[in-house]
Amino acid sequence: MAGRGKLIAVIGDEDTCTGFLLGGVGELNKNRKPNFLVVEKDTSITEIEETFKSFLSRDDIGIILINQFIAEMIRHAIDAHMQSIPAVLEIPSKEHPYDASKDSILRRAKGMFSAEDFR
């Protein structure tokens, strides 16, 4: 991958994925696998988790964006991810606002610093 950056992957509802795809995030890797998953009503939790794990194993992905309400469905898989790359960021969706208290990555980051570090 010398000379190329890493991709952003998206796991989200239709509106979220459409927005990022219109912004140029969509790609297919050499195996014709996309870097996004549109989660619909009939998408199984198993499919979401398998896609998340496949994104973790791809060396061309540097950031995984996931709607927070979808992240709640596979919280155990997200909590098990300990590497810094790919970074996992939970984002709000149109119908589900962001709740910082549910974001395990943010809680983990807060635990790395104390109030004294910011004085």
C-alpha positions in Angstrom: 0.0 0.0 0.0 3.0 2.3 -0.4 1.9 5.7 -1.7 -1.8 5.1 -1.0 -3.8 6.2 2.0 -6.3 4.1 3.9 -10.0 4.1 3.3 -13.0 5.0 5.5 -15.5 2.3 5.9 -19.2 3.0 6.8 -21.7 0.8 8.5 -25.0 2.7 8.7 -28.5 3.3 7.7 -29.4 4.3 4.2 -29.2 8.0 4.8 -25.8 7.8 6.4 -24.3 5.6 3.8 -25.8 7.7 0.9 -24.3 10.9 2.4 -20.8 9.4 2.7 -21.0 7.7 -0.7 -22.0 11.0 -2.3 -19.0 12.5 -0.5 -16.7 10.0 -2.3 -16.1 7.4 0.4 -17.3 4.3 -1.6 -14.6 1.9 -2.9 -14.3 -1.7 -3.9 -11.1 -3.5 -3.0 -9.3 -5.9 -5.3 -11.7 -8.7 -4.3 -14.7 -6.5 -5.3 -15.7 -6.1 -1.7 -17.3 -2.6 -0.8 -16.2 -0.6 2.1 -19.7 0.1 3.3 -22.8 -1.7 4.5 -26.3 -0.3 4.3 -28.2 -1.7 7.3 -31.9 -2.1 6.6 -34.7 -3.6 8.7 -34.1 -7.0 7.4 -30.3 -6.9 7.9 -29.3 -9.6 10.4 -27.0 -8.9 13.4 -24.8 -11.7 12.2 -24.3 -9.9 8.8 -23.5 -6.6 10.6 -21.0 -8.3 12.9 -19.3 -10.3 10.0 -19.0 -7.1 8.0 -17.5 -5.2 11.0 -15.0 -8.0 11.5 -14.1 -8.1 7.8 -13.5 -4.4 7.9 -11.2 -4.9 10.9 -9.2 -7.5 9.0 -8.7 -5.4 5.8 -5.4 -3.6 5.6 -6.8 -0.9 3.3 -9.2 0.5 6.0 -8.1 3.1 8.5 -11.3 4.3 10.0 -14.7 2.6 10.5 -17.7 4.8 11.0 -20.7 3.1 12.4 -24.1 4.6 13.4 -24.4 4.4 17.2 -27.7 2.6 17.2 -26.1 -0.1 15.0 -23.0 -0.3 17.2 -25.3 -1.1 20.1 -26.3 -4.3 18.2 -22.7 -5.5 18.1 -21.3 -3.8 21.2 -19.4 -7.0 22.2 -17.5 -7.0 18.9 -16.7 -3.3 19.2 -15.6 -3.6 22.8 -13.3 -6.5 21.8 -11.4 -4.3 19.3 -8.4 -2.9 21.0 -6.1 -1.8 18.1 -5.9 1.9 17.2 -6.1 1.2 13.5 -8.7 0.9 12.2 -10.2 3.5 14.5 -13.9 2.9 15.2 -16.0 6.0 15.5 -19.7 5.9 16.5 -21.8 8.6 14.7 -25.4 9.7 15.0 -28.0 9.0 12.5 -31.0 11.1 11.4 -33.4 9.3 13.7 -31.0 8.4 16.5 -29.1 11.2 18.2 -25.6 10.6 19.5 -25.4 9.6 23.2 -21.8 9.9 24.6 -22.7 7.6 27.5 -23.2 4.7 25.1 -19.9 5.2 23.2 -17.4 2.6 24.6 -14.5 4.1 22.6 -15.1 7.5 24.1 -15.3 6.0 27.6 -12.1 4.2 27.0 -10.4 7.4 25.8 -11.6 9.3 28.8 -10.1 6.7 31.0 -6.6 7.4 29.6 -6.6 11.0 30.9 -7.2 12.7 34.2 -8.4 16.2 34.9 -4.9 17.1 35.8 -3.7 16.4 32.3 -5.8 19.3 30.9 -4.5 22.0 33.3 
